[in-house]
């Protein structure tokens, strides 16, 4: 599958996936919206447009609250994909009000600033332990040894998933997230369906256990919600847990390795960070902007809209390019430059509007904790081998990041 000949945007080209930012610059120069036939989507590349559309209620993450597939001019997903869609479509990320409002109101109680702030010592202790293991070994894979286990452990702890049950969480998540790529293959769909069934079965059993023996965890809290306006069905509870586990670590894992790979390629910025750890908060934000972990986010057009004179009809799909928006020179001075001290940084890596990432404060704590621990305990950390980038475009990450102590 190839891009139109006049367009460098080609999400199946390894060279584009390795560095999509020049193609984004071309897209922005060509106008505010562009139809992309291979995925039947309208690409939106400018920060102002992406930011506005994320808040525009004429767009939705789903259309099924208002239309059937047929009414919306869309083909229903094949029956064999049903387990994935049952799981995905009951999560608040893919729901619109009033269901989205009801579920988010309940889940947000676990992500208040006060609740998240209480996790700070636990997150830092966990980060220190993981980094200490990396240092004791003289190096290793930063993804496998630090980036991945930290957020998985944090969100699993919040949900009350026993440590002995956590090994399949990341593989399940990776297989489910494969369906979020553009035009996923049948092999990717089959993996996502299998993971959806296994993950759902596991959580169904865990929820049943928590009904009998509640604990001080989020699953028990969701079960205990007595307000009829907030109460979740079992399927909504399962979907919510999967979403929190997937979204609760996917971006953090990729932001960590993308960020350190960027730092190793910019030794002047890494040296500045090592010399002044007070840069960590702005460094986290800049690394989220510089190599955005979620490159594209989709919305359905529920009611006709117009962008720069182009009418986009009901039933169309818009692809908002977060990676492009975060490199828009209309908003970011010298956007291709990594500047860890950048203060004016309204990146949209956590989205915006009613679907703004509920776990953003926790992700920031995790990213800052692992970065600070690595700076303090592994000040001579260096790249041991050139990393291999994952072939995925939408969810941007590395296969691993081999590091050693200098």
C-alpha positions in Angstrom: 0.0 0.0 0.0 1.6 3.3 -1.1 0.9 6.9 -0.4 -0.2 9.2 -3.2 2.8 10.1 -5.3 2.8 13.8 -4.3 2.7 13.0 -0.6 5.6 11.8 1.6 3.1 10.6 4.2 3.4 6.8 4.1 2.8 5.0 7.4 3.9 1.6 5.9 7.3 2.8 4.8 10.1 2.0 7.3 11.9 5.2 6.4 8.9 7.3 7.1 8.2 5.4 10.4 11.9 6.0 11.4 11.4 9.8 11.0 8.0 11.1 10.0 8.6 14.7 10.9 9.9 15.9 7.5 6.8 14.5 5.9 4.6 16.3 8.5 6.3 19.5 7.5 5.3 18.9 3.9 1.8 18.1 4.9 1.5 21.4 6.9 2.8 23.3 3.9 0.2 21.7 1.6 -2.8 23.1 3.6 -4.9 22.4 6.7 -6.6 19.2 5.6 -5.7 16.5 3.1 -7.6 13.4 2.1 -5.6 10.2 2.3 -7.1 7.5 0.1 -5.2 4.4 1.5 -7.0 4.7 4.9 -10.0 6.7 3.7 -9.2 9.4 6.2 -8.8 13.2 6.3 -5.3 14.1 7.7 -5.1 17.2 9.9 -1.6 18.3 10.6 -1.6 21.8 12.2 -1.6 22.3 16.0 -4.4 24.8 16.0 -6.7 22.5 14.0 -5.9 19.4 16.0 -6.4 21.2 19.3 -9.8 22.6 18.2 -11.1 19.4 16.7 -10.2 17.4 19.9 -12.8 19.7 21.6 -15.3 19.8 18.8 -18.5 17.9 19.7 -19.4 17.4 16.1 -16.7 14.7 16.1 -16.8 11.5 18.2 -14.7 8.5 19.1 -17.8 6.4 18.2 -20.9 7.0 16.2 -22.9 4.1 17.6 -24.6 6.2 20.2 -26.4 8.0 17.4 -26.3 5.8 14.3 -26.1 2.2 13.2 -23.2 1.2 11.0 -25.6 1.2 8.0 -27.0 4.7 8.8 -23.4 6.0 9.1 -22.4 4.5 5.8 -19.9 2.1 7.4 -19.5 -1.7 7.2 -19.8 -3.5 10.5 -16.6 -5.2 11.7 -16.4 -8.9 10.7 -18.0 -11.3 13.3 -14.7 -13.0 14.0 -13.4 -9.6 15.4 -16.3 -9.3 17.8 -14.4 -10.1 21.1 -12.0 -7.2 20.4 -14.8 -4.7 19.6 -16.9 -5.8 22.6 -13.9 -5.0 24.8 -12.7 -1.9 23.0 -16.2 -0.3 22.5 -17.1 -0.5 26.2 -14.0 1.5 27.3 -14.5 5.2 28.0 -11.9 6.2 25.4 -14.3 4.9 22.7 -17.5 6.1 24.3 -19.3 9.4 24.1 -21.6 11.1 26.6 -23.6 10.1 28.6 -21.8 6.7 29.0 -18.4 8.3 28.8 -19.3 10.9 31.4 -20.6 8.2 33.8 -17.6 6.0 33.6 -15.0 8.8 33.6 -16.7 10.4 36.7 -16.3 7.1 38.6 -12.7 6.3 37.4 -11.5 9.8 37.9 -11.8 9.4 41.7 -8.7 7.2 41.5 -6.8 9.8 39.6 -7.4 13.0 41.6 -4.2 15.1 42.1 -4.2 14.1 45.8 -4.6 10.4 45.1 -1.9 10.4 42.4 0.5 12.5 44.6 0.2 9.8 47.3 1.7 7.4 44.8 4.8 9.5 44.3 7.0 7.7 47.0 5.9 4.3 45.8 6.7 5.1 42.2 10.1 6.6 43.1 11.0 3.6 45.3 10.1 1.2 42.5 12.1 3.3 40.0 15.1 3.2 42.3 14.9 -0.5 42.7 14.7 -1.1 38.9 17.6 1.2 38.2 19.6 -0.3 40.9 19.2 -3.7 39.2 20.3 -2.2 35.9 23.3 -0.7 37.5 24.3 -3.9 39.3 24.2 -5.7 36.0 26.4 -3.1 34.4 23.6 -2.2 31.9 20.9 -4.0 30.0 17.8 -3.2 28.0 16.3 0.0 29.3 12.9 -1.0 27.9 12.8 -4.4 29.5 14.5 -3.6 32.8 13.1 -0.1 33.7 10.7 1.5 31.2 8.3 -1.5 31.0 8.1 -2.9 34.6 7.6 0.5 36.3 4.2 1.7 34.9 2.9 -1.9 34.5 3.6 -2.5 38.2 2.0 0.9 39.2 -1.3 0.5 37.3 -1.5 -3.2 38.3 -1.0 -2.3 41.9 -3.8 0.4 41.7 -6.1 -2.2 40.1 -5.2 -4.9 42.6 -3.8 -7.4 40.2 -1.5 -9.8 42.1 2.2 -9.7 41.3 2.1 -13.3 40.3 -0.5 -12.6 37.6 1.3 -9.7 35.9 3.5 -11.5 33.3 0.9 -11.6 30.5 -0.3 -8.0 30.9 2.2 -6.4 28.6 1.9 -9.1 25.8 -1.9 -8.8 26.0 -1.7 -5.1 25.8 0.8 -5.1 22.9 -1.5 -7.5 20.9 -4.6 -5.5 21.6 -2.9 -2.2 20.6 -1.9 -3.8 17.3 -5.5 -3.1 16.2 -5.0 0.7 16.6 -2.5 0.8 13.7 -3.7 1.9 10.3 -5.3 -0.9 8.2 -4.2 -3.8 10.6 -3.5 -7.1 9.0 -5.6 -10.2 9.6 -2.7 -11.6 11.7 -2.7 -8.5 13.9 -6.5 -8.8 14.2 -6.4 -12.4 15.2 -3.8 -11.6 17.9 -5.9 -8.8 19.2 -9.0 -11.0 19.4 -7.1 -13.8 21.2 -5.7 -11.3 23.7 -9.1 -9.7 24.2 -10.6 -13.0 25.1 -7.8 -14.0 27.5 -7.6 -10.6 29.1 -11.4 -10.4 29.6 -11.5 -14.0 31.0 -8.8 -13.2 33.5 -10.5 -9.9 34.6 -13.9 -11.6 34.9 -12.4 -14.1 37.3 -10.6 -11.4 39.3 -13.7 -9.2 39.5 -15.7 -12.3 40.8 -13.0 -12.8 43.4 -13.1 -9.1 44.5 -16.8 -9.3 44.8 -16.3 -12.0 47.4 -13.2 -10.5 49.0 -12.9 -6.8 48.4 -9.6 -5.0 48.9 -8.2 -1.5 48.9 -7.9 -1.3 45.1 -9.6 0.3 42.2 -11.5 -2.8 41.0 -13.0 -3.2 44.5 -13.9 0.5 44.4 -15.6 0.1 41.1 -17.6 -2.8 42.4 -18.6 -0.9 45.5 -20.0 2.1 43.7 -23.6 2.2 45.0 -24.9 5.2 43.0 -27.0 3.9 40.1 -25.8 6.8 38.0 -22.2 5.6 38.3 -22.5 1.9 38.5 -20.7 -0.1 35.8 -21.8 -3.2 34.1 -19.4 -6.1 34.3 -18.4 -5.5 30.6 -17.8 -1.9 31.3 -15.7 -2.8 34.3 -13.6 -5.2 32.3 -13.1 -2.7 29.4 -12.2 0.0 31.9 -9.5 -2.2 33.6 -8.1 -3.1 30.2 -8.0 0.5 29.0 -6.3 1.7 32.2 -3.7 -1.1 31.9 -3.1 -0.4 28.2 -3.2 3.4 28.3 -1.7 3.4 31.8 1.7 2.1 30.6 1.8 2.1 26.8 2.6 5.8 26.5 4.9 5.8 29.5 7.0 2.9 28.2 7.4 4.4 24.8 8.0 7.9 26.1 10.8 6.6 28.3 12.7 4.8 25.6 12.0 7.4 22.9 13.1 10.0 25.3 16.4 8.4 26.2 17.1 7.6 22.6 16.6 11.3 21.8 18.9 12.2 24.7 21.7 9.9 23.5 21.5 11.6 20.1 21.7 15.0 21.7 24.7 14.8 24.1 24.7 18.5 24.8 21.1 18.3 26.1 21.9 15.2 28.1 25.0 16.9 29.6 22.8 19.9 30.6 20.3 17.6 32.2 23.0 15.7 34.1 24.4 19.0 35.4 21.1 20.3 36.5 18.4 17.8 37.6 15.9 20.7 38.2 15.4 20.5 34.4 13.6 17.1 34.8 10.0 18.6 34.7 10.5 20.6 31.5 12.6 17.7 30.0 9.7 15.3 30.5 7.4 17.7 28.6 9.9 18.4 25.9 10.6 14.7 25.3 6.9 14.0 25.1 6.7 16.7 22.4 9.8 15.9 20.5 9.1 12.3 19.8 5.4 11.8 20.5 4.4 8.3 21.7 0.9 8.5 20.1 1.3 9.9 16.6 -2.3 9.8 15.4 -5.7 9.9 17.0 -8.9 9.3 15.1 -12.4 10.9 15.2 -15.6 10.2 13.3 -17.5 13.1 11.8 -20.9 13.0 13.4 -22.1 16.2 11.8 -20.7 17.9 8.7 -17.8 20.2 9.3 -15.7 22.5 7.2 -11.9 23.0 7.4 -10.3 25.8 5.4 -13.2 25.7 2.8 -13.1 21.9 2.6 -16.5 20.3 3.6 -16.0 17.0 5.4 -19.3 15.1 5.4 -20.9 13.0 8.2 -19.6 9.5 8.1 -16.0 10.5 7.3 -13.0 9.8 9.6 -10.5 12.4 10.6 -6.9 11.5 11.5 -5.4 14.1 13.8 -1.6 13.9 13.6 -0.3 14.6 17.1 3.3 14.2 16.0 2.9 16.9 13.4 1.0 19.2 15.7 3.8 18.9 18.2 6.3 20.1 15.6 4.2 23.0 14.2 6.4 26.1 13.9 3.4 28.3 14.3 3.3 27.2 18.0 6.8 25.9 18.8 9.9 27.9 18.2 12.5 25.9 16.2 10.4 22.7 16.7 13.0 20.3 15.3 15.4 21.3 18.1 15.4 19.4 21.3 15.3 22.0 24.1 15.0 20.5 27.6 14.5 24.0 29.0 11.6 24.8 26.7 9.0 26.6 28.8 6.3 27.5 26.2 5.3 23.9 25.4 1.6 23.3 24.8 2.1 19.9 23.4 -1.0 17.7 22.9 0.6 14.3 23.6 -2.1 13.6 26.2 -4.9 14.7 23.8 -7.4 17.4 24.9 -11.1 17.9 25.5 -13.3 15.3 27.2 -10.9 12.5 26.2 -7.9 14.1 27.7 -5.7 11.4 29.2 -7.0 10.7 32.7 -3.7 9.2 33.7 -1.5 12.2 32.5 -0.5 13.3 36.1 0.5 9.7 36.9 2.5 9.3 33.7 4.4 12.5 34.5 5.3 11.2 37.9 6.5 7.9 36.5 8.5 9.6 33.7 10.1 12.0 36.2 10.8 9.2 38.7 12.6 7.0 36.2 14.6 9.9 34.7 15.7 11.2 38.1 16.7 7.8 39.3 18.7 7.1 36.1 20.4 10.5 36.4 21.3 9.9 40.0 22.2 6.2 40.0 23.6 5.8 36.5 25.2 9.1 35.6 27.5 7.5 33.1 24.7 5.6 31.2 25.4 5.4 27.5 24.0 3.7 24.4 25.4 0.2 23.9 23.9 -0.6 20.5 21.8 1.2 17.9 18.1 0.5 18.7 15.6 -1.0 16.3 12.4 1.0 15.9 9.1 -0.9 16.0 7.4 -1.0 12.6 4.3 0.6 14.1 3.4 4.1 13.1 0.5 5.1 15.4 2.0 3.9 18.6 5.7 4.9 18.3 8.3 3.0 20.2 11.5 0.9 20.1 12.0 -2.8 20.2 14.5 -2.2 23.0 17.2 0.2 24.1 20.5 -1.5 25.0 22.5 0.6 27.5 25.7 0.2 29.5 27.6 2.1 32.2 30.5 4.2 30.9 
